[in-house]
């Protein structure tokens, strides 16, 4: 890729900047080198032509002006070098301004009042390519030094009064006009550049927010699909094994019915979850936040476990996020006990509603098997922790006080009580 090319994902491709107004302005912007050369040539012409017309005025000169045949070539060299510095004025505006000040002092050696646009162009350059503050400081220092020098030279008779007044008024007006125009143009350029930079930042932030939102949505869908598929398949596998082990059709029929019921429930929840991926308004935008605690315990009991549910306290009106979190906590805890607890026969589920929080405990009596420390394991518990954190609660999982595994979660109910 060439240095001047931009990648398809560049923020500049989406800014859609308007076309700059003015044919000349667009031409100067596209050809900065030509603009600098033309500026240098114009300044050279307006600075050297007056300085070469003093041959017949040397006899009328006062003080140092009589030495013009000797000082004239020096002044010419200074003017030429200062005008040549305009070719690099965009990179070195301070150097150009210093050369322009040197030209203003060199004009004091002329036998007659003279001047040029150099100081005005340099002040403009300093304001545009540095800052308005730098221009103000530079012009103030330059004019102050020029005023002190002119006053000293005029009082001592080194230069004539007309040259002194011309230096103060002429150079002062040139510097003032260049500073005002340069400050206006420079501030506008810096303001537009700041707006463009801010627009680029907003484009980048928008893309980042979109990626973060997509990642968060993928995680949410993954959590829902894991909770639905893992629990339903675990129950269905346990029921299917029981049906396959039974040779009595009448005894196997309830298990087959439970398998079908569990599959239908899983499909319903799956459709609700996948509805968030559809664009039409008819599909639900979130999984159904219903209380499936009793259904989860019943499915474990149907699979042959001694599953018991204990609910204590007065159940308040719960938000969909808290209700979904409680249901998924019970579902994940029961599923883990059915899949991973060796020799488990009993699963106790306790849900306690307190004045400021709801606490959920799932305890089994099997031999716990710690998940392998791999990146792909433990996704259910990780998703469970994420879900509880989103609801503002905490969750712990580990071996119980005696035999078995315990999952404990606490979710605050401050917002629900406030809404009531």
Residue pairs with C-beta under 8 A, 6 or more apart in sequence:
1 7
6 12
6 13
11 199
11 200
11 203
11 204
12 200
14 203
15 196
15 199
15 200
15 203
17 196
19 26
20 26
20 29
28 35
32 90
36 86
36 87
36 88
36 89
36 90
37 87
39 86
39 89
39 121
40 83
40 84
40 86
40 87
41 83
42 117
43 82
43 83
43 86
43 116
43 117
43 118
43 121
44 79
44 80
44 83
46 116
46 117
47 79
47 82
47 83
47 103
47 116
47 117
47 118
48 76
48 79
48 80
50 114
50 115
50 116
51 72
51 75
51 76
51 79
51 107
51 110
51 114
54 68
54 72
54 110
54 111
54 112
54 114
57 111
57 112
58 65
58 66
58 68
58 69
58 111
60 111
60 112
61 68
61 111
61 112
61 160
62 157
62 159
62 160
63 153
63 157
63 158
63 159
63 160
64 71
64 108
64 109
64 153
64 158
64 159
65 109
65 110
65 111
65 112
65 159
65 160
65 163
66 111
67 109
68 109
68 110
68 111
71 109
72 109
74 106
74 109
75 106
75 107
75 109
75 110
78 99
78 102
78 103
78 106
79 103
79 106
79 116
79 118
81 99
82 96
82 99
82 100
82 102
82 103
82 118
83 118
85 92
85 95
85 96
85 99
86 96
86 121
86 125
88 95
88 96
89 96
89 121
89 122
89 125
89 129
90 125
90 129
93 122
93 125
93 126
93 128
93 129
93 130
93 134
94 126
94 130
94 134
94 138
96 122
96 125
96 126
97 122
97 123
97 125
97 126
97 138
97 142
99 118
99 122
100 118
100 119
100 121
100 122
100 123
101 119
101 122
101 142
101 145
101 146
103 116
103 118
103 119
104 115
104 118
104 119
104 142
104 146
104 167
104 171
105 146
105 149
107 114
107 115
107 116
107 163
107 167
107 171
108 149
108 150
108 153
108 159
108 163
108 167
110 163
112 162
112 163
113 162
113 163
113 165
113 166
113 167
113 170
114 166
115 166
115 167
115 170
115 171
115 174
117 174
118 174
119 142
119 171
119 174
119 175
119 178
120 174
120 175
120 177
120 178
121 178
122 178
123 135
123 138
123 139
123 174
123 175
123 178
123 179
123 182
124 178
124 179
124 181
124 182
124 185
125 182
126 134
126 135
126 138
126 139
126 182
127 134
127 135
127 178
127 179
127 181
127 182
127 183
127 185
127 186
128 182
128 185
128 186
128 189
129 186
131 186
132 182
132 183
132 186
132 187
135 179
135 182
135 183
135 186
136 179
139 175
139 176
139 179
142 175
143 171
143 172
143 175
146 167
146 168
146 171
147 168
150 159
150 164
150 167
150 168
151 164
153 159
153 164
154 160
154 161
154 163
154 164
217 276
219 383
219 386
221 273
221 276
221 277
222 379
222 383
223 328
223 383
223 386
223 387
224 269
224 273
224 287
225 270
225 273
226 379
226 380
226 383
227 328
227 331
227 332
227 380
227 383
228 266
228 269
228 270
228 273
229 266
229 270
230 332
230 335
230 339
230 380
231 296
231 299
231 331
231 332
231 334
231 335
232 262
232 263
232 265
232 266
233 266
234 335
234 338
234 339
235 258
235 262
235 299
235 300
235 302
235 303
235 335
235 338
236 259
236 262
236 263
238 303
238 304
238 338
239 255
239 256
239 258
239 259
239 262
239 302
239 303
240 255
240 259
242 252
242 255
242 303
242 304
243 252
243 255
243 256
243 259
246 252
246 255
254 302
255 302
258 299
258 302
258 303
262 299
265 295
268 288
269 287
269 288
272 284
272 286
272 287
272 288
273 287
275 283
275 284
275 285
275 286
276 283
276 284
276 285
276 286
276 287
286 320
287 324
289 320
289 321
289 323
289 324
289 327
290 323
290 327
291 323
291 326
291 327
292 327
292 330
292 331
293 309
293 326
293 327
293 330
293 349
293 351
294 309
296 327
296 330
296 331
296 334
296 349
297 307
297 308
297 309
297 330
297 334
297 347
297 349
298 307
299 334
300 307
300 334
300 337
300 338
300 347
301 307
303 338
305 337
305 338
305 344
305 345
305 346
305 347
306 345
306 346
306 347
307 334
307 346
307 347
307 348
307 349
308 346
308 347
308 348
308 349
309 349
309 350
309 351
310 348
310 349
310 350
310 351
311 350
311 351
311 352
311 353
312 350
312 351
312 352
312 353
313 352
313 353
313 354
313 358
314 353
315 353
316 353
316 413
316 416
316 417
316 420
317 416
317 419
317 420
318 326
318 358
318 413
318 416
319 415
319 416
319 419
321 390
321 391
322 358
322 391
322 411
322 413
322 416
324 387
325 387
325 388
325 390
325 391
325 393
325 409
325 411
326 351
326 358
326 360
326 411
328 384
328 387
329 360
329 362
329 384
329 387
329 388
329 395
329 407
329 409
330 349
330 351
330 360
330 362
332 380
332 381
332 383
332 384
332 407
333 349
333 360
333 362
333 407
334 347
334 349
334 362
335 380
336 380
336 381
336 405
336 407
337 344
337 347
337 362
337 364
337 366
337 405
338 344
338 347
340 368
340 369
340 371
340 405
341 364
341 365
341 366
341 367
341 368
341 369
341 404
341 405
342 366
342 367
342 369
343 366
343 367
344 364
344 365
344 366
344 367
344 404
345 365
345 366
346 364
346 365
347 362
347 363
347 364
348 361
348 362
348 363
348 364
349 360
349 361
349 362
350 359
350 360
350 361
350 363
351 358
351 359
351 360
352 358
352 359
352 360
352 361
353 413
354 413
355 413
355 417
356 412
356 413
356 414
356 417
357 393
357 410
357 411
357 412
357 413
358 410
358 411
358 413
359 408
359 409
359 410
359 411
360 407
360 408
360 409
360 410
360 411
361 406
361 407
361 408
362 406
362 407
363 400
363 404
363 405
363 406
363 407
364 404
364 405
365 403
365 404
366 403
366 404
366 405
367 403
367 404
368 399
368 404
368 405
371 377
371 378
371 381
381 397
384 395
384 397
384 407
384 409
385 395
388 394
388 395
388 409
388 411
391 411
392 411
392 412
392 415
393 409
393 410
393 411
393 412
394 409
394 410
395 407
395 408
395 409
395 410
396 407
396 408
396 409
397 405
397 406
397 407
397 408
398 405
398 406
399 405
399 406
400 406
